[in-house]
Amino acid sequence: MPLLITIVFGALTVRNPAVIDEHLETLLVDYRFKVRNFLSPPPVPRNIVIVAIDEKSLSVYGRWPWTRSLQAELIEKVFEGNPRVVAVDIFYAEPESPEADRELAETGGRYKDRLVIALGVEVEKGKKFNGEIDDTIYDLAIPGIENIGYLRSIEAYRVLLPPEPIASSATFGHVYPLPDRDGKLRWEVLYVKYGEEYLPSLALQTARIAMGIPPENVRIVGGTGVMAGRVFIPTDKFGRLHINYIGREGSMIFKSAADVLSGGIPAEFFRDKIVFIGTTAMATYDLKNTPFSANMPGVEKNATVVANILSGDFIKKTPAYIDLMVVVLTGFIALLIGQRRRALYLSLVYMVLVAVIIIINQALFTYYGVRVNLLYPLLTVVSEGTFIISCGYFVEEKRAREIRRMFSSYVTEKVVDELIKNPDMARLGGERKEITVLFSDIVDFTRFSEAHAPEEVVAMLNEYLAAMTEIIFKWEGTLDKFVGDEIVAFWGAPMEQEDHAGLAVRCALNMVKRLEELQQKWRSEGKPVLDAGIGINTGEVVVGNIGAEGKKMDYTVIGDHVNVGARVEALTRKYNTRIMITEFTLNRIRDLVTRGILYRTNISIRGLERVTVRGKEKPVEIYEVGFLTSGTASRIQECEKAPGVPTPGYNAEPCVSKEGNDDSDIQADPDSA
C-alpha cells in the first residue's frame, strides 16, 4: 500500500491537475512567500518609481477619469526628468475629444521610443481571431518564435487598440490578468496569441526598453520562456511568469501624481528611472488579489514584474521529473521508516520527516528562488505515515490482545504488560531455550479423592491450587498447566530470566512454607491434610505454542528435560522429601548459594544419589532441598554413592559442607536477593 500511495502521488505530480495545483499547492506557495519575507525580505528596487493617481490626486484634480490633456501633462512632467522608460497603465480604448486625444498623441509622439501604454485584450475560451491584423498591432508582435510546437499560449479574440492618433504615438503592451482559481494573481502572461501573432505584455515591453533591447532581439522559446537579448525569462507552457512579489501593496517607491503635477517633486528625481503611471485610488477599481494582499494596485504588479526581469530574481519552477524524484524519495524514506520502527514512535518520526521536507523546500524558495512542489511530497508522507501507523497500531493491538490472551493465564499481569511493551520477548513460535521446570503433585491424591465427597475434594483442591498459583506468580514463574492435582510451571520463558533456576528453587521453598500454613489451617478446621512433592530440573527444551491452530493452542514446554523434571517429582515419594532438584539445577545455583547471594535464608541442599531416570541412559544426580534450623549455616552436601543403586564408574566422595549466610526465613520478594 505505501508503494501504491507513492505511485499515485507520483502520477499526480507528473499530471499536476490544475484543480489541485491552483487550489492547494498555490496556497503553500503563498505561505512560502510570507515565510521568505520574514526570514530574508527582498530589497526594494530603487530604480523603479510609481507615479500614483491616488486619493490625494483625485481630491486636488478631480474625480477619475481625468481628461487626457491632464494625463498628457503628467506624462510630460515625468519625461522632463529624462527617465529611461515610462509605462502608462491606463486604457485608452475609446476617443475622448479630438483636442484631448491630439494632446495625448503629441506627447506620446515626442517620446514614442520610451513610452509604453497599456493595451486591452479580450480572451474567451473557444474564441479566436481570424481576420486581418492591423499594422500597428503587427508592429508590436514578437518576431522570433522557437519550438512553436510546445506553445500553449493564451489566445485573444479581440484587441482594444486606442483610437488614432493615439494608436500610432506609442508602444503598447497588453495587461491581460489571469488569476488562479482562488482569485489570486500569481502569474504574469508575458505574451498572448492574437491571430498568428504573439503580443508582449506591458511589463515585458517596459523591461525590454529599459534594458535597451530592440524588438527584433526578443524571441519566444516555446514551453520554457522568453529570450530578451541575453536575458532568459522562465515561463510555463502557457507563457506565464511566476511573479516574485516583493511584499504587500506599497512595497515599491510611490509618488503622488498631484505632487508631480504641482512641481513638488523635482524633475531630476526621475532621471534614468523606470516610471510607471497608474491608478491606486480605491475608486479606480484597479486592485489585484495577490499572495500578500487583496488590495495591490495593478500598476504595482506590473512594476514588480519589471523588477523581476531586470534583476533576474525569478521564481524558478522545477521540472516535473525533479518533483517526481522528490515524491519517490520521500515515499521511499517514509516506507523505510515504517519498516524499522514501532507504531508507537512513528508519529513523532513522521512529524520530523514532514518538518525536514518543509524546511528544505522553504530554504530553496527563500535563498535560491527555486519552487519545488511541496504538496505531493507532504501528501505522500502523511498518507503513508497514516496508513503505516494505523496498520501498525491495529497490528500491535492485535498482537497485544494475542499476547494477553495467550499469557494472561500463565503469568502475572506485570509480565503480560512487559511482553506487550516488548513483543520480541514473547516469540509465539517454537524456539529452543534453557529453562527451569517445576512439577508439583499432591501425595496420594487418588486415595484422598476416593475417600471424600467430590464437593470437598474440589473445594480443597481449588484452595490449594489458588495458593500455589499465587506463589508461582509472585516468583515470576509461568504457569504451564494443571493436570488434575499436578502443577507444571517453568522459568526462563517467555521473558528472559537469567536467574530462572534460582527463582524456581525459591518458589518451591515458598510453596512448602505456604503448604505448611494450609495444613495448620486444615487441621484447625478438622479437615484432612494434603501434602505435596516438588521436582525441579534445568535444561534446554522447546518452548512455544503447541496444539491445533485455530482450535486449541497452549504455550508450553516439551523435551527430555521436562520429562526428567516429572520423574524427579515422582521420586519425592521414595525419599520422603518435599523438594528435589537435579544436578543441572544445582549447577546453575551452586555459586549463588555458597556465597549467600541467592538466598537470605538457611537452606540445606543434600546429595541423595545418582539414579537412572526412566527415559535417560546416563544417571542423573538428585538433591534434596530443605530448611535448616535457625542459627545453622546454609550448606550443600554433595551426594555419595547410594546403597543398592548400581552406578558403575562413580567414585563416592565424602560430604563437603560449604558455609553460606545465616538468616531466619525465606523471602517472598524475588527482588530482595
C-alpha positions in Angstrom: 0.0 0.0 0.0 2.8 2.6 0.7 4.2 1.7 -2.7 0.8 2.3 -4.3 0.5 5.6 -2.5 3.9 6.7 -3.8 2.9 5.6 -7.4 -0.4 7.5 -7.2 1.1 10.8 -6.0 4.0 10.3 -8.5 1.4 10.2 -11.3 -0.4 13.2 -9.9 3.0 15.0 -9.8 3.5 14.4 -13.5 0.0 15.2 -14.4 -0.4 18.1 -11.9 -4.1 18.7 -12.4 -4.9 22.5 -12.3 -7.8 21.9 -9.8 -5.2 20.6 -7.3 -2.3 22.9 -8.2 -4.3 26.1 -8.2 -6.3 25.3 -5.0 -3.7 23.7 -2.8 -0.2 23.9 -4.0 -0.5 27.7 -4.7 -1.7 28.2 -1.1 1.5 26.6 0.1 3.4 28.9 -2.2 1.7 31.9 -0.6 2.9 30.7 2.8 6.4 30.3 1.4 6.3 33.9 0.2 5.4 35.1 3.7 8.0 33.0 5.4 10.6 34.2 3.0 9.8 37.8 3.7 10.1 37.0 7.4 13.4 35.3 7.0 15.0 37.3 4.2 12.9 40.1 2.8 13.9 41.1 -0.8 15.3 44.6 -1.4 13.1 47.3 -2.8 14.3 48.3 -6.3 15.5 51.9 -6.2 15.3 52.4 -10.0 11.6 51.9 -10.3 9.1 54.6 -9.4 5.3 54.5 -9.4 3.5 57.8 -10.0 0.2 57.0 -8.5 -3.1 58.7 -9.2 -4.2 58.3 -5.6 -6.8 59.7 -3.3 -4.7 62.9 -2.9 -4.6 63.4 -6.7 -8.3 62.9 -7.0 -9.0 65.4 -4.3 -6.8 68.0 -5.9 -7.5 67.4 -9.6 -11.0 65.9 -9.6 -12.5 62.5 -9.9 -11.3 59.8 -12.2 -11.1 59.5 -15.2 -9.1 62.7 -15.8 -9.1 64.4 -19.1 -6.4 63.2 -21.4 -5.0 66.7 -21.6 -4.2 66.5 -17.9 -2.8 63.0 -18.3 -0.6 64.3 -21.2 0.7 67.0 -18.8 1.5 64.4 -16.2 3.5 62.3 -18.7 5.3 65.4 -19.9 6.3 66.3 -16.3 7.8 62.9 -15.8 9.7 63.0 -19.1 11.2 66.3 -18.2 13.4 64.3 -15.8 14.7 62.1 -18.6 13.6 58.7 -17.3 14.8 55.5 -19.0 11.2 54.5 -19.8 7.7 55.4 -18.8 4.9 52.9 -18.7 1.3 54.1 -18.6 -1.0 51.5 -17.1 -4.2 53.2 -18.3 -6.6 52.1 -21.1 -7.5 54.4 -23.9 -9.9 52.2 -25.7 -12.4 54.9 -26.7 -11.9 58.5 -28.0 -12.5 61.4 -25.6 -12.3 64.5 -27.7 -10.2 65.5 -30.8 -8.3 68.1 -28.8 -7.6 65.9 -25.8 -6.7 62.8 -27.9 -4.4 65.0 -30.0 -2.6 66.4 -26.9 -2.0 62.9 -25.6 -0.9 61.7 -29.0 1.5 64.6 -29.5 3.1 64.0 -26.1 3.4 60.3 -26.8 4.8 61.0 -30.2 7.7 63.0 -28.8 8.7 60.1 -26.6 7.5 57.1 -28.6 10.6 55.0 -28.2 10.4 55.3 -24.4 6.7 55.3 -23.8 4.6 52.1 -23.3 0.8 52.3 -22.9 -1.5 49.5 -21.7 -3.4 47.6 -24.3 -6.6 45.8 -23.6 -7.3 42.3 -24.9 -10.3 40.1 -24.5 -10.0 36.4 -24.0 -12.8 33.8 -24.1 -12.4 30.1 -24.3 -13.1 28.7 -27.7 -12.9 32.2 -29.4 -10.1 33.1 -31.9 -9.3 36.0 -34.1 -9.3 35.0 -37.8 -9.4 38.4 -39.5 -6.7 40.7 -40.8 -4.3 42.2 -38.2 -3.9 45.9 -38.0 -0.4 47.2 -39.0 0.0 48.8 -35.6 -0.6 45.6 -33.8 1.6 43.7 -36.3 4.5 46.0 -35.5 4.0 45.1 -31.8 4.3 41.4 -32.3 7.3 39.4 -31.0 9.1 38.4 -34.2 11.1 35.4 -33.1 9.4 32.0 -32.2 11.3 28.8 -31.3 9.8 25.4 -30.5 6.4 26.5 -31.7 5.1 23.0 -31.3 5.4 23.4 -27.5 3.5 26.7 -27.4 0.2 26.5 -25.4 -0.3 30.3 -25.2 -3.4 32.1 -24.2 -5.3 33.3 -27.2 -7.2 36.6 -27.5 -10.0 37.1 -29.9 -10.1 40.9 -29.6 -7.6 43.8 -29.0 -8.8 47.1 -27.7 -6.5 49.4 -29.7 -6.7 53.1 -28.8 -8.1 55.4 -31.4 -6.0 57.4 -33.7 -3.9 59.5 -33.4 -3.0 57.8 -30.0 -2.6 54.4 -31.6 0.4 55.4 -33.7 2.0 57.6 -31.0 3.4 55.0 -28.6 4.5 51.4 -28.0 1.8 49.1 -26.5 1.8 46.1 -24.2 -1.2 44.0 -23.1 -2.2 43.9 -19.5 -4.4 40.8 -19.5 -4.6 39.3 -16.0 -5.1 35.6 -15.4 -5.8 34.9 -11.8 -5.7 31.4 -10.4 -9.0 29.6 -9.5 -8.9 31.1 -6.0 -8.8 34.6 -7.5 -5.2 35.4 -6.7 -2.9 36.8 -9.3 0.3 34.9 -9.2 1.3 34.9 -12.8 2.3 37.4 -15.5 1.1 36.5 -19.0 4.2 37.6 -20.9 2.5 37.2 -24.3 -0.9 36.3 -25.8 -1.6 34.9 -29.2 -3.7 37.1 -31.5 -4.3 35.5 -34.9 -0.9 34.2 -35.8 1.0 36.8 -33.9 2.2 37.0 -30.2 1.7 40.3 -28.4 4.0 41.1 -25.4 2.8 42.3 -22.1 3.2 45.9 -20.8 5.8 44.7 -18.3 7.8 42.8 -20.9 7.8 45.8 -23.3 8.9 48.1 -20.4 11.7 45.8 -19.4 12.9 45.4 -23.0 13.1 49.2 -23.4 14.8 49.7 -20.0 17.5 47.2 -21.0 17.9 48.8 -24.4 17.0 45.7 -26.3 15.5 46.3 -29.8 12.2 44.4 -30.6 13.9 42.1 -33.1 16.1 40.7 -30.3 13.1 39.3 -28.4 12.0 35.7 -29.1 9.7 33.2 -27.6 11.1 29.7 -26.7 8.0 27.5 -26.7 7.3 25.8 -23.4 10.2 27.3 -21.5 10.4 31.1 -21.6 11.3 34.3 -23.4 14.7 35.5 -24.5 15.1 39.3 -24.3 18.6 39.9 -25.6 20.8 37.8 -23.4 18.3 37.6 -20.5 16.2 34.4 -20.3 12.8 34.9 -18.6 11.4 31.5 -17.5 7.8 30.7 -18.1 5.4 27.8 -18.0 4.0 26.2 -21.1 1.3 28.9 -21.2 3.9 31.7 -21.4 3.3 32.8 -17.8 6.0 34.1 -15.5 5.6 33.3 -11.8 5.6 36.8 -10.2 8.1 37.2 -7.4 6.2 39.7 -5.3 8.3 41.9 -3.0 5.6 42.2 -0.4 2.2 43.8 0.3 0.9 46.8 -1.5 3.1 49.9 -1.1 6.3 47.8 -1.1 7.8 49.8 -4.0 8.5 53.6 -4.3 5.4 55.6 -4.8 5.0 59.3 -5.6 1.6 61.1 -5.8 0.6 62.4 -9.3 -0.6 65.5 -7.6 2.9 66.3 -6.3 4.4 65.7 -9.8 1.8 68.0 -11.4 2.3 70.7 -8.8 6.1 70.6 -9.1 6.5 69.3 -5.6 8.9 66.6 -7.0 11.8 67.9 -8.9 12.2 66.6 -12.5 15.7 65.2 -11.7 14.2 62.6 -9.4 13.0 60.6 -12.4 16.4 60.7 -14.2 17.3 57.3 -15.6 14.5 55.6 -13.7 11.7 53.3 -14.8 8.5 55.1 -14.2 5.0 53.6 -14.0 2.0 55.8 -14.1 -1.2 54.2 -12.9 -4.2 54.5 -10.6 -4.2 53.3 -7.0 -7.2 55.1 -5.6 -10.0 52.8 -4.4 -12.5 54.5 -6.7 -10.5 53.4 -9.8 -11.1 49.7 -9.2 -7.7 48.5 -10.4 -6.8 46.4 -7.4 -5.4 42.9 -7.5 -5.6 39.9 -5.1 -2.0 38.6 -4.5 -0.4 36.2 -2.1 0.4 39.1 0.2 -2.8 41.2 -0.1 -6.1 41.6 -1.8 -5.6 45.3 -2.4 -2.5 45.6 -4.6 -2.8 48.2 -7.4 -2.4 46.6 -10.8 0.3 49.2 -11.6 2.4 47.9 -8.7 2.0 44.3 -10.0 3.4 45.4 -13.4 6.2 47.3 -11.8 7.1 44.1 -9.8 7.3 42.0 -13.0 9.7 44.6 -14.5 11.8 44.5 -11.3 11.9 40.6 -11.6 13.1 40.8 -15.2 15.8 43.4 -14.6 17.2 41.8 -11.5 16.9 38.2 -12.8 15.2 37.4 -9.5 12.8 34.8 -10.8 10.8 32.1 -9.1 12.2 29.0 -10.9 9.8 26.1 -11.0 11.5 22.8 -11.0 10.6 20.5 -13.9 8.2 17.6 -13.4 10.9 14.9 -13.3 12.5 16.7 -10.3 9.2 16.9 -8.5 8.6 13.2 -9.3 12.0 12.3 -7.9 11.2 14.1 -4.7 7.9 12.3 -4.3 9.6 8.9 -4.9 12.4 9.7 -2.5 10.1 10.9 0.3 7.8 7.9 -0.3 10.8 5.5 -0.1 12.1 7.2 3.1 8.6 7.1 4.7 8.3 3.4 3.8 11.8 2.6 5.3 10.9 4.5 8.5 7.7 2.5 8.8 9.5 -0.8 8.3 12.1 -0.1 11.0 10.1 1.4 13.9 7.2 0.5 16.0 3.9 2.3 15.5 4.1 4.0 18.9 7.1 6.1 17.8 6.2 6.6 14.2 4.0 9.7 14.7 7.0 11.7 16.0 9.3 10.4 13.3 6.9 11.3 10.5 6.4 14.7 12.0 10.1 15.2 11.9 10.2 14.0 8.3 7.5 16.4 7.3 9.3 19.2 9.1 12.5 18.4 7.2 10.7 18.4 3.9 9.1 21.8 4.6 12.4 23.3 5.9 14.4 22.2 2.8 11.6 23.3 0.5 11.4 26.7 2.2 15.2 27.2 2.2 15.3 26.5 -1.6 12.5 29.0 -2.1 13.9 31.7 0.2 17.6 31.7 -0.7 17.6 30.3 -4.3 14.2 31.2 -5.7 13.5 27.6 -6.5 10.0 26.4 -6.2 9.8 22.6 -5.7 6.4 21.1 -5.4 5.6 20.8 -1.7 2.0 19.4 -1.8 2.6 15.9 -3.2 5.7 15.0 -1.1 3.7 16.1 2.0 0.7 14.1 0.9 2.9 11.1 0.2 4.5 11.1 3.7 1.2 11.9 5.5 -0.7 9.3 3.6 2.0 6.6 4.0 2.5 7.6 7.6 -1.2 7.5 8.4 -1.5 4.1 6.7 1.6 2.6 8.4 0.8 4.0 11.8 -2.9 2.8 11.5 -1.8 -0.6 10.4 0.9 -0.7 13.0 -1.5 0.3 15.7 -4.0 -2.3 14.7 -1.3 -4.9 14.4 0.2 -4.0 17.8 -3.3 -4.0 19.3 -3.9 -7.4 17.7 -0.6 -8.6 18.9 -1.2 -7.2 22.4 -4.6 -9.0 22.5 -3.0 -12.2 21.3 -0.2 -11.9 23.9 -2.7 -11.0 26.7 -5.0 -13.9 25.6 -2.0 -16.3 25.3 -0.2 -15.4 28.6 -2.8 -14.0 31.0 -3.4 -17.4 32.3 0.2 -18.3 32.6 2.0 -15.3 34.0 1.3 -12.2 36.1 -0.3 -9.0 34.7 3.0 -7.3 35.2 4.7 -9.8 32.9 1.9 -9.6 30.4 2.3 -5.8 30.2 6.1 -6.2 29.8 5.6 -8.6 27.0 3.2 -6.2 25.2 5.7 -3.4 25.5 8.5 -5.8 24.2 6.7 -8.3 22.0 10.0 -9.7 20.7 10.4 -11.3 24.2 7.3 -13.3 23.5 8.1 -15.4 20.4 4.8 -17.1 19.8 6.6 -19.7 17.6 8.7 -22.5 18.9 12.3 -22.0 20.0 14.9 -23.8 21.9 15.7 -22.2 25.3 17.3 -23.2 28.6 14.6 -23.1 31.3 13.9 -24.5 34.7 10.7 -26.6 35.0 8.9 -27.3 38.3 6.5 -30.2 38.8 4.3 -30.4 42.0 1.9 -33.2 42.8 -0.3 -34.0 45.8 0.7 -37.1 47.6 -1.9 -39.9 47.5 -4.5 -37.6 45.9 -6.3 -40.5 44.3 -6.8 -42.2 47.6 -7.9 -38.9 49.1 -10.4 -38.2 46.3 -11.9 -41.7 46.6 -12.4 -41.3 50.4 -14.1 -37.9 50.3 -17.1 -36.3 48.8 -16.5 -34.6 45.4 -17.5 -31.2 46.7 -14.9 -31.4 49.5 -12.3 -32.6 47.1 -12.9 -29.8 44.6 -13.0 -27.2 47.4 -9.7 -28.2 49.0 -8.0 -28.7 45.6 -9.1 -25.2 44.4 -7.8 -23.7 47.7 -4.5 -25.5 47.3 -4.1 -24.7 43.6 -5.0 -21.0 44.1 -2.4 -20.6 46.9 0.3 -22.3 44.8 -0.5 -20.3 41.7 -0.2 -17.1 43.7 3.2 -18.1 44.8 4.3 -19.1 41.3 3.2 -15.7 40.0 4.9 -14.0 42.9 8.2 -15.5 41.9 7.6 -14.6 38.2 7.0 -18.1 37.1 5.0 -19.2 34.0 2.1 -21.4 34.9 2.0 -24.1 32.3 -0.9 -26.2 33.2 -2.9 -28.1 35.9 -3.1 -31.8 35.3 -5.6 -32.9 37.9 -3.8 -32.2 41.1 -0.4 -31.7 39.4 1.0 -28.3 38.8 3.5 -27.6 36.0 5.4 -24.3 35.9 8.6 -23.0 34.4 11.0 -20.1 34.4 13.1 -18.6 31.6 10.2 -18.1 29.1 8.5 -16.2 27.6 10.6 -13.5 29.2 14.4 -13.9 29.6 15.2 -14.7 33.2 18.9 -15.1 33.9 18.2 -16.5 37.3 15.5 -18.9 36.3 16.9 -21.8 38.3 17.2 -19.7 41.5 13.7 -18.3 41.1 12.3 -21.8 40.7 14.0 -23.1 43.9 13.0 -20.1 45.9 9.4 -20.6 44.7 9.5 -24.2 45.7 10.7 -23.3 49.2 7.9 -20.7 49.4 5.3 -23.2 48.2 6.4 -25.6 51.0 6.0 -22.8 53.6 2.6 -21.9 52.2 1.6 -25.6 52.2 2.5 -25.9 55.9 0.3 -22.9 56.7 -2.6 -24.5 54.8 -2.0 -27.8 56.7 -2.3 -25.9 60.0 -5.5 -24.3 58.8 -7.0 -27.6 57.6 -6.1 -29.3 61.0 -7.8 -26.4 62.9 -10.9 -26.9 60.7 -10.9 -30.6 61.2 -10.2 -31.3 57.5 -7.9 -33.9 56.1 -4.3 -32.7 55.4 -2.8 -32.7 52.0 0.9 -32.9 51.3 2.9 -32.5 48.0 6.2 -33.2 46.4 8.1 -30.9 44.1 10.6 -31.8 41.4 12.8 -29.2 39.6 15.1 -29.7 36.6 17.0 -27.3 34.4 17.9 -27.8 30.7 17.2 -26.9 27.1 13.7 -27.6 25.9 11.4 -26.4 23.1 9.1 -23.6 24.1 6.2 -22.4 22.1 2.6 -22.7 21.1 1.6 -26.3 20.7 -1.7 -27.6 19.6 -4.2 -27.3 16.8 -4.1 -23.9 15.2 -7.4 -22.1 15.3 -8.7 -24.7 17.7 -6.7 -25.2 20.8 -3.2 -23.8 21.4 -1.2 -23.8 24.6 2.1 -22.1 25.4 4.1 -24.9 26.9 7.4 -26.7 27.1 8.4 -30.1 25.7 11.6 -32.1 25.7 13.7 -34.5 27.5 14.5 -32.2 30.4 10.7 -31.7 31.0 10.4 -35.4 31.4 13.3 -35.5 33.8 11.6 -32.9 36.0 8.4 -35.0 36.1 10.4 -38.2 37.0 12.3 -36.3 39.8 9.0 -35.1 41.3 7.8 -38.8 41.4 11.0 -39.7 43.4 10.0 -37.4 46.3 7.7 -40.3 47.5 10.7 -42.7 47.6 12.9 -40.4 49.6 10.1 -39.0 51.7 11.1 -35.4 50.9 9.2 -32.4 49.6 11.7 -30.7 47.2 14.1 -32.4 44.9 16.4 -30.9 42.2 18.7 -32.3 39.7 22.5 -31.7 39.2 21.6 -29.4 36.3 19.6 -27.1 38.5 22.3 -27.3 41.2 25.0 -26.3 38.8 23.0 -23.1 38.0 22.6 -22.1 41.6 25.7 -23.5 43.3 27.9 -20.4 43.5 25.0 -18.2 44.4 24.0 -20.4 47.3 27.6 -20.9 48.7 28.3 -17.2 48.5 25.0 -16.3 50.2 23.8 -14.2 47.2 20.8 -16.2 46.1 19.0 -16.8 49.4 18.7 -14.8 52.6 17.7 -18.0 54.4 19.1 -21.1 56.0 18.8 -23.9 53.4 20.2 -27.4 53.0 21.0 -29.0 49.7 21.8 -32.6 50.4 23.0 -35.1 47.8 20.9 -38.2 47.6 22.2 -40.5 44.9 22.8 -40.9 41.2 19.8 -42.5 39.6 19.0 -43.7 36.1 15.7 -41.9 35.4 13.3 -43.6 33.1 13.9 -42.5 29.5 17.6 -41.5 30.1 20.7 -43.7 29.8 23.1 -41.6 31.8 22.5 -41.4 35.5 21.4 -38.1 37.0 22.4 -36.8 40.4 19.5 -35.7 42.5 19.5 -33.5 45.6 17.1 -32.8 48.4 16.4 -29.1 49.2 15.1 -28.2 52.7 15.3 -25.7 55.6 17.9 -25.7 58.3 17.2 -24.7 61.9 17.8 -21.0 62.7 21.4 -20.3 63.5 22.8 -23.2 61.4 24.9 -22.2 58.4 23.5 -23.0 55.0 25.3 -25.8 53.2 25.5 -28.0 50.2 26.2 -31.6 51.0 27.5 -33.5 47.9 25.9 -36.8 47.2 27.7 -40.1 47.8 27.1 -43.5 46.2 23.7 -44.6 47.4 23.4 -48.2 48.7 21.6 -50.5 46.4 21.8 -48.3 43.3 24.4 -49.6 40.9 26.3 -46.7 39.3 29.5 -48.1 37.6 32.4 -45.8 37.4 31.0 -43.4 40.1 33.5 -42.6 42.8 31.9 -41.7 46.1 33.3 -38.5 47.8 32.9 -37.5 51.4 30.2 -34.9 52.2 31.6 -31.4 52.0 29.9 -28.6 54.0 30.1 -25.1 52.4 29.1 -22.1 54.5 26.5 -19.6 53.5 24.5 -16.7 55.1 22.8 -17.3 58.4 19.3 -15.9 58.2 15.9 -16.9 59.5 13.3 -17.4 56.8 12.7 -17.4 53.0 11.9 -14.0 51.5 8.8 -13.8 49.3 10.1 -11.0 47.1 12.5 -12.2 44.3 14.0 -8.7 44.0 15.2 -8.8 47.6 18.1 -11.0 46.8 
